[in-house]
Amino acid sequence: MYHLRRSRARSRAALVSITAVMAIAGAVYAYGASAHSGDAASSGQASGQASGQAAFAGGSIPQAGNVPFVPAVTPVEPPSASPALSLASAASSSPMIRTAPPIRIVIPAIGVDSPVIPVGVTSSGILDTPHDFVQAGWYENGTIPGNMGSAVIDAHVDSGGYHPRIPGVFKRLKDLKAGDDVLVVESNGSEIRFTVVDSKSYAYAAVPTTDLFEEHDGAYLKLITCAGTWDPAKGTYDDRLIVRAKLATS
């Protein structure tokens, strides 16, 4: 498990576990583990509510072999205007810096239209996750969607070991193809359009951190959920799926 320590150099970075980050969408083991942890909601709560940490960690996050890593979330600054440029041309050449948080995600190709809530980290340094399967979570200590860098939005694929199995927001994330649109609605009502570039699946413990936080040659949106087969012994899925989308230019 990669453990991300809080960076003083980057004001928006936070302490997270990279394995934990990738466990978000499949960490519904809280339903099956509630009798052991006492933190998850009772199995009769079919709405998908559970303790944030229990729903995220699911009792399956390995505690050994932590490798410190700081997510490369760099504050965006507009380039300095050259004295030779007019004020108008300098303004037009500066990238727009977005400050409004995302409140909704819409993916027409797979029928997603879901509220987005901010998620941070728990007191244990574990990335929190939406408590409900009908919500997606934006990692608020990272990049705001539309700014340079990699913004991260996660959601459950389904309820995993909880039965009857409840579909999650990202149930069909695997069906996205290059060129599909991903729309993010900001709190000010503005809509940002991203275009899917590619998607990759990784083994649970082998997700490269570069695929999450370390792209800064554009404005990216990373969508994360679980994939593969549910492992009842570990209380999670054995793979993680990352869909990479880039801010549309037109």
Rosetta blueprint (number, residue, H / E / L):
1 M L
2 Y E
3 H E
4 L E
5 R L
6 R L
7 S L
8 R L
9 A L
10 R L
11 S L
12 R L
13 A L
14 A L
15 L L
16 V E
17 S E
18 I H
19 T H
20 A H
21 V H
22 M H
23 A H
24 I H
25 A H
26 G H
27 A L
28 V L
29 Y L
30 A H
31 Y H
32 G H
33 A H
34 S H
35 A H
36 H H
37 S H
38 G L
39 D L
40 A L
41 A L
42 S L
43 S L
44 G L
45 Q L
46 A L
47 S L
48 G L
49 Q L
50 A L
51 S L
52 G H
53 Q H
54 A H
55 A H
56 F H
57 A H
58 G L
59 G L
60 S L
61 I L
62 P L
63 Q L
64 A L
65 G L
66 N L
67 V E
68 P E
69 F L
70 V L
71 P L
72 A L
73 V L
74 T L
75 P L
76 V L
77 E L
78 P L
79 P L
80 S L
81 A L
82 S L
83 P L
84 A L
85 L L
86 S L
87 L H
88 A H
89 S H
90 A H
91 A H
92 S H
93 S H
94 S L
95 P L
96 M L
97 I L
98 R L
99 T L
100 A L
101 P L
102 P E
103 I E
104 R E
105 I E
106 V E
107 I E
108 P H
109 A H
110 I H
111 G L
112 V E
113 D E
114 S E
115 P E
116 V E
117 I E
118 P E
119 V E
120 G L
121 V E
122 T L
123 S L
124 S L
125 G L
126 I L
127 L E
128 D L
129 T L
130 P L
131 H L
132 D L
133 F L
134 V L
135 Q L
136 A E
137 G E
138 W E
139 Y E
140 E L
141 N L
142 G L
143 T L
144 I L
145 P L
146 G L
147 N L
148 M L
149 G E
150 S E
151 A E
152 V E
153 I E
154 D E
155 A L
156 H L
157 V L
158 D E
159 S L
160 G L
161 G L
162 Y L
163 H L
164 P L
165 R L
166 I L
167 P E
168 G L
169 V L
170 F L
171 K L
172 R L
173 L H
174 K H
175 D H
176 L L
177 K L
178 A L
179 G L
180 D L
181 D E
182 V E
183 L E
184 V E
185 V E
186 E E
187 S L
188 N L
189 G L
190 S L
191 E E
192 I E
193 R E
194 F E
195 T E
196 V E
197 V E
198 D E
199 S E
200 K E
201 S E
202 Y E
203 A E
204 Y L
205 A L
206 A L
207 V L
208 P L
209 T H
210 T H
211 D H
212 L L
213 F L
214 E L
215 E L
216 H L
217 D L
218 G L
219 A E
220 Y E
221 L E
222 K E
223 L E
224 I E
225 T E
226 C E
227 A E
228 G E
229 T E
230 W E
231 D E
232 P L
233 A L
234 K L
235 G L
236 T E
237 Y E
238 D E
239 D E
240 R E
241 L E
242 I E
243 V E
244 R E
245 A E
246 K E
247 L E
248 A L
249 T L
250 S L
